[in-house]
Amino acid sequence: MPFRFENADYLYALLLLPIFMLLFWLIKRARKNAFDKFGNSTLLSQLMPAYSKYKHMAKFVLLLFGLSFLIVGWANPQWGSKKEKVKRKSVDIFIALDISQSMMAEDIRPNRMERARRFSQSLVEKLKGDRLGIILFAGNAYMQMPLTTDYAAAQLFLRSANPNQAPAQGTAISEAIDLAEQSFEEENKQHKAIIIISDGETHDEDALDRAKEAAENGLLIYSIGVGTPSGGFIPTVIGGRSDYKRDKTGNPVKTSLNEAMMQDLANAGGGAYFNLAGNEVDAVATALRTSVDKLEKREFEARVFNEYESYFQYFIGIAILFLIAEFVLSYRENKWLAGKDLFGK
């Protein structure tokens, strides 16, 4: 069985034991020198008939063993089961999140970007069991996380997504679809989907054509509209002051949800369209989960590792026994060992 220490750094405390041994040796040597200066060893033996020749060493050894087991228990030794291959069934899904500046509009509260992030994180929770990947896009699309079952990493990437990560502005949905298609395994023809979360603003003309081509290749496309048709202004900071993004004439730029395009995108991709403006985030994620469950899942091989089991309590228990024994053991000579040199030849 695999073995590990949960808190391996605590084992550095074992380096204190040689220091204790050195201190014990120095103290023992100082005691011997003091006795030699005090008088004849035979006379001292007669003056201290109950003095033990070995109890100091025995008590110190018990103390060392107690501290050793205490430190090992503190580091928490653990044993676990071996890795094994298991078969799992899943759908491969990419979450494509729009991080363009228009997603900062506040026509839905607190803003489109924050609503999309919350939805994405809720979606990851609902889709646990499937392999997930993350694509971020604005003027271009790029892979943020390849297909994996590391849901904690997916949550982290989605939580930190923002427009500052986009080198160019725009809404390159067709590039996001291209990138997803290139990232799926070649033999996966019908167990894959992409969920596009966007306001559809300033989309490229190829998006619908690419959605149809992708659907013909077995890729199911869902679209999530973020925003309202009435739209809102895009907040920005100019010269340290809060303002709105403006056009060349100085008028605030208003951005609106292109709901018709997002619906057409889902229809072309054979999926479904959802809107986050008037619906609860969790409710949309649940509806999407229900729709994804209808897809045929495929088997894939995964390596899993069972949880480690802790055994610190046994080491702590043994340490306590050693420390109790050290405490109970007196420095006086045992009557059964009187006059015997245990360490002599």
C-alpha positions as CSV (number, residue, x, y, z in Angstrom):
1,M,0.0,0.0,0.0
2,P,1.2,3.5,-0.8
3,F,2.5,5.4,2.3
4,R,2.9,9.1,3.0
5,F,3.0,11.7,5.8
6,E,0.2,14.2,5.6
7,N,2.4,16.9,7.3
8,A,5.9,15.7,6.3
9,D,7.5,19.1,7.2
10,Y,6.8,18.3,10.9
11,L,9.4,15.5,10.7
12,Y,12.1,18.1,10.8
13,A,11.4,18.2,14.5
14,L,13.3,14.8,14.7
15,L,16.4,16.9,14.2
16,L,16.0,18.0,17.8
17,L,16.7,14.5,19.1
18,P,20.4,14.5,18.4
19,I,20.6,17.9,20.2
20,F,18.8,16.4,23.3
21,M,21.3,13.4,23.2
22,L,24.3,15.8,23.1
23,L,22.8,17.8,26.1
24,F,22.2,14.6,28.0
25,W,25.8,13.5,27.4
26,L,27.1,16.9,28.5
27,I,25.0,16.8,31.7
28,K,26.1,13.2,32.4
29,R,29.7,14.2,32.0
30,A,29.3,17.3,34.2
31,R,27.6,15.1,36.9
32,K,30.5,12.6,36.8
33,N,33.1,15.4,37.1
34,A,31.2,16.8,40.1
35,F,31.1,13.4,41.8
36,D,34.9,12.9,41.2
37,K,35.6,16.3,42.8
38,F,33.3,15.6,45.7
39,G,35.1,12.5,46.9
40,N,36.1,8.8,46.5
41,S,33.6,6.8,44.3
42,T,33.5,4.0,46.9
43,L,32.7,6.3,49.7
44,L,30.0,8.1,47.6
45,S,28.4,4.7,46.9
46,Q,28.2,4.0,50.6
47,L,26.7,7.5,51.2
48,M,24.1,6.9,48.4
49,P,23.2,3.2,48.5
50,A,19.9,3.7,46.6
51,Y,21.5,5.6,43.7
52,S,21.0,3.8,40.4
53,K,23.8,3.6,37.9
54,Y,21.4,3.2,34.9
55,K,18.1,4.8,35.7
56,H,19.1,8.2,34.2
57,M,19.9,6.5,30.9
58,A,16.8,4.4,31.0
59,K,14.5,7.4,31.6
60,F,16.3,9.4,28.9
61,V,15.8,6.6,26.4
62,L,12.1,6.3,27.3
63,L,11.8,10.1,26.8
64,L,13.5,9.9,23.4
65,F,11.2,7.1,22.2
66,G,8.2,9.1,23.5
67,L,9.2,12.3,21.6
68,S,10.0,10.3,18.5
69,F,6.6,8.7,18.3
70,L,5.0,12.0,19.2
71,I,6.6,13.7,16.3
72,V,5.8,10.9,13.8
73,G,2.2,11.0,15.0
74,W,2.2,14.8,14.6
75,A,3.2,14.3,10.9
76,N,0.2,11.9,10.5
77,P,1.4,8.8,8.7
78,Q,-1.2,7.6,6.2
79,W,-1.7,4.5,4.1
80,G,-3.9,4.3,1.0
81,S,-5.0,1.9,-1.7
82,K,-3.1,1.5,-5.0
83,K,-4.1,3.4,-8.1
84,E,-6.3,1.4,-10.3
85,K,-7.9,1.9,-13.7
86,V,-11.7,2.3,-13.8
87,K,-14.2,2.8,-16.6
88,R,-16.3,5.9,-16.5
89,K,-19.0,7.3,-18.8
90,S,-19.2,10.9,-19.6
91,V,-19.8,13.6,-22.2
92,D,-16.9,15.9,-23.2
93,I,-18.1,19.5,-22.7
94,F,-16.3,22.9,-23.3
95,I,-17.6,26.0,-21.5
96,A,-16.8,28.9,-23.8
97,L,-17.0,32.2,-21.9
98,D,-17.1,35.6,-23.5
99,I,-14.7,38.0,-21.7
100,S,-15.1,41.0,-24.0
101,Q,-15.6,44.6,-22.6
102,S,-19.3,44.5,-23.4
103,M,-19.7,41.8,-20.8
104,M,-19.1,44.5,-18.1
105,A,-22.4,46.2,-18.9
106,E,-24.7,46.5,-15.9
107,D,-28.1,45.9,-17.6
108,I,-28.3,42.8,-15.4
109,R,-27.0,42.9,-11.8
110,P,-24.3,43.2,-10.8
111,N,-23.1,43.0,-14.4
112,R,-23.0,40.6,-17.3
113,M,-19.5,39.3,-16.5
114,E,-20.3,38.5,-12.9
115,R,-23.6,36.9,-13.7
116,A,-21.8,34.7,-16.3
117,R,-19.1,33.8,-13.9
118,R,-21.6,32.7,-11.2
119,F,-23.6,30.7,-13.8
120,S,-20.4,29.0,-15.1
121,Q,-19.4,28.0,-11.6
122,S,-22.9,26.6,-10.8
123,L,-22.7,24.8,-14.1
124,V,-19.4,23.1,-13.2
125,E,-21.1,21.8,-10.0
126,K,-24.0,20.4,-12.1
127,L,-21.8,18.8,-14.7
128,K,-19.6,16.9,-12.3
129,G,-19.0,13.4,-13.7
130,D,-18.4,14.7,-17.2
131,R,-15.1,15.9,-18.6
132,L,-15.0,19.7,-18.8
133,G,-12.8,22.2,-20.6
134,I,-12.7,26.0,-20.6
135,I,-12.3,28.4,-23.5
136,L,-12.2,32.1,-23.1
137,F,-12.8,34.4,-26.1
138,A,-13.2,38.0,-27.1
139,G,-11.4,39.2,-30.3
140,N,-9.7,35.8,-30.3
141,A,-10.3,32.5,-28.5
142,Y,-7.8,30.6,-26.4
143,M,-7.7,27.5,-24.3
144,Q,-7.8,28.2,-20.6
145,M,-8.2,24.5,-19.5
146,P,-8.2,21.3,-21.6
147,L,-10.7,18.5,-21.0
148,T,-10.3,17.2,-17.5
149,T,-12.2,16.1,-14.4
150,D,-10.3,18.6,-12.2
151,Y,-13.4,20.6,-11.2
152,A,-11.6,22.7,-8.6
153,A,-9.3,24.0,-11.3
154,A,-12.3,24.8,-13.5
155,Q,-14.0,26.7,-10.8
156,L,-10.8,28.7,-10.2
157,F,-10.3,29.6,-13.8
158,L,-13.9,30.7,-14.2
159,R,-13.9,32.7,-11.0
160,S,-10.9,34.7,-12.2
161,A,-12.0,35.3,-15.8
162,N,-12.2,39.0,-16.8
163,P,-11.8,41.3,-19.9
164,N,-8.2,42.1,-18.9
165,Q,-7.2,38.6,-20.1
166,A,-8.3,39.4,-23.7
167,P,-5.5,40.9,-25.9
168,A,-8.1,42.0,-28.5
169,Q,-11.7,43.0,-28.2
170,G,-14.6,41.5,-30.2
171,T,-16.8,38.4,-29.9
172,A,-15.0,35.6,-31.9
173,I,-17.6,32.8,-31.4
174,S,-16.5,31.0,-34.6
175,E,-12.9,30.8,-33.2
176,A,-14.2,29.3,-30.0
177,I,-16.1,26.6,-31.9
178,D,-13.0,25.9,-34.0
179,L,-10.8,25.6,-30.9
180,A,-13.2,23.3,-29.3
181,E,-13.4,21.0,-32.4
182,Q,-9.6,20.8,-32.6
183,S,-9.4,19.9,-28.9
184,F,-11.8,17.0,-28.9
185,E,-10.4,13.5,-29.4
186,E,-10.6,12.5,-33.1
187,E,-12.5,9.3,-32.4
188,N,-15.1,11.2,-30.4
189,K,-17.9,11.9,-32.9
190,Q,-21.1,12.2,-31.0
191,H,-20.4,12.6,-27.2
192,K,-19.3,16.2,-27.2
193,A,-20.9,19.6,-26.6
194,I,-19.9,23.3,-26.2
195,I,-21.8,25.8,-24.1
196,I,-21.2,29.3,-25.3
197,I,-21.9,32.1,-22.8
198,S,-22.0,35.5,-24.4
199,D,-24.0,38.6,-25.2
200,G,-23.6,38.0,-28.9
201,E,-22.4,41.6,-29.4
202,T,-20.4,42.3,-32.6
203,H,-20.2,38.7,-33.5
204,D,-18.3,37.5,-36.6
205,E,-20.3,36.6,-39.7
206,D,-19.0,33.0,-39.8
207,A,-20.4,32.0,-36.4
208,L,-23.7,30.4,-37.7
209,D,-22.0,28.7,-40.6
210,R,-19.4,27.2,-38.3
211,A,-22.1,26.1,-35.9
212,K,-23.8,24.2,-38.7
213,E,-20.5,22.5,-39.8
214,A,-19.7,21.6,-36.2
215,A,-23.1,20.1,-35.7
216,E,-22.6,17.9,-38.8
217,N,-19.4,16.7,-37.1
218,G,-21.3,15.6,-34.0
219,L,-20.7,18.7,-31.9
220,L,-23.8,19.9,-30.0
221,I,-23.9,23.7,-29.3
222,Y,-25.8,25.3,-26.5
223,S,-25.9,29.1,-26.2
224,I,-26.5,31.2,-23.1
225,G,-27.5,34.8,-23.6
226,V,-26.2,37.3,-21.0
227,G,-27.8,40.8,-20.9
228,T,-31.0,42.4,-22.1
229,P,-32.3,43.5,-25.5
230,S,-32.6,47.1,-24.1
231,G,-28.9,47.0,-23.2
232,G,-26.7,49.1,-21.1
233,F,-23.6,51.3,-21.0
234,I,-20.1,49.8,-20.6
235,P,-18.4,51.1,-17.4
236,T,-14.7,52.1,-17.6
237,V,-12.1,54.2,-15.8
238,I,-10.7,57.3,-17.5
239,G,-8.1,59.3,-15.7
240,G,-8.9,57.6,-12.4
241,R,-12.6,58.5,-12.7
242,S,-15.5,56.2,-13.3
243,D,-17.1,56.8,-16.7
244,Y,-18.6,54.9,-19.6
245,K,-17.0,53.8,-22.8
246,R,-17.6,56.4,-25.5
247,D,-17.5,56.5,-29.3
248,K,-15.6,59.0,-31.4
249,T,-18.3,61.6,-31.0
250,G,-18.1,61.4,-27.2
251,N,-21.4,59.6,-26.7
252,P,-21.6,56.7,-24.3
253,V,-21.5,53.3,-26.2
254,K,-24.6,51.2,-25.5
255,T,-24.4,47.4,-25.8
256,S,-27.4,45.1,-26.2
257,L,-27.9,41.4,-26.1
258,N,-28.1,40.0,-29.6
259,E,-30.7,37.4,-28.6
260,A,-31.8,36.5,-32.1
261,M,-28.2,35.6,-33.0
262,M,-27.7,33.5,-29.9
263,Q,-31.0,31.6,-30.6
264,D,-29.9,31.0,-34.2
265,L,-26.6,29.8,-33.0
266,A,-28.2,27.2,-30.7
267,N,-30.6,26.1,-33.5
268,A,-27.8,25.8,-36.0
269,G,-25.8,23.7,-33.5
270,G,-28.7,21.4,-32.7
271,G,-28.8,22.5,-29.0
272,A,-30.9,24.9,-26.9
273,Y,-30.8,28.5,-26.0
274,F,-31.2,29.9,-22.4
275,N,-31.2,33.5,-21.1
276,L,-29.7,34.6,-17.8
277,A,-31.5,37.9,-17.6
278,G,-34.8,36.9,-16.0
279,N,-33.9,33.4,-14.7
280,E,-32.1,32.2,-11.6
281,V,-28.5,31.0,-12.4
282,D,-29.0,27.7,-10.7
283,A,-32.3,27.0,-12.5
284,V,-30.7,27.5,-15.9
285,A,-27.7,25.3,-14.9
286,T,-30.1,22.6,-13.8
287,A,-32.1,22.8,-17.1
288,L,-28.9,22.6,-19.0
289,R,-27.7,19.6,-17.0
290,T,-31.1,17.8,-17.8
291,S,-30.5,18.5,-21.5
292,V,-26.9,17.2,-21.5
293,D,-28.0,14.0,-19.7
294,K,-30.0,13.1,-22.8
295,L,-26.8,12.8,-24.8
296,E,-25.2,9.4,-25.2
297,K,-22.2,9.0,-22.9
298,R,-19.0,7.3,-23.9
299,E,-16.7,5.2,-21.8
300,F,-13.2,6.5,-20.9
301,E,-10.5,5.2,-18.7
302,A,-9.6,7.2,-15.6
303,R,-7.1,6.6,-12.9
304,V,-8.4,7.1,-9.4
305,F,-6.8,7.1,-6.0
306,N,-8.7,6.1,-2.9
307,E,-8.5,8.4,0.1
308,Y,-5.6,7.8,2.6
309,E,-6.4,6.6,6.0
310,S,-4.7,8.3,9.0
311,Y,-2.9,6.3,11.7
312,F,-1.5,9.2,13.9
313,Q,-3.6,8.0,16.9
314,Y,-1.5,4.8,17.2
315,F,1.8,6.7,17.3
316,I,0.4,9.3,19.8
317,G,-0.8,6.4,22.0
318,I,2.6,4.7,22.0
319,A,4.2,8.0,22.7
320,I,2.0,8.6,25.7
321,L,2.9,5.1,27.1
322,F,6.6,5.9,26.8
323,L,6.2,9.2,28.5
324,I,4.1,7.7,31.3
325,A,6.8,5.0,31.8
326,E,9.5,7.7,31.9
327,F,7.5,9.7,34.5
328,V,6.8,6.6,36.7
329,L,10.3,5.2,36.6
330,S,12.2,6.6,39.6
331,Y,15.9,7.4,39.9
332,R,16.3,5.0,42.8
333,E,17.9,1.6,42.4
334,N,15.6,-1.4,42.1
335,K,16.2,-3.9,45.0
336,W,16.3,-6.8,42.6
337,L,19.1,-5.2,40.6
338,A,21.1,-3.9,43.5
339,G,24.8,-4.4,43.1
340,K,24.5,-5.5,39.5
341,D,26.1,-3.6,36.6
342,L,23.7,-4.0,33.7
343,F,26.1,-2.4,31.3
344,G,29.2,-4.3,32.4
345,K,30.7,-7.3,30.6
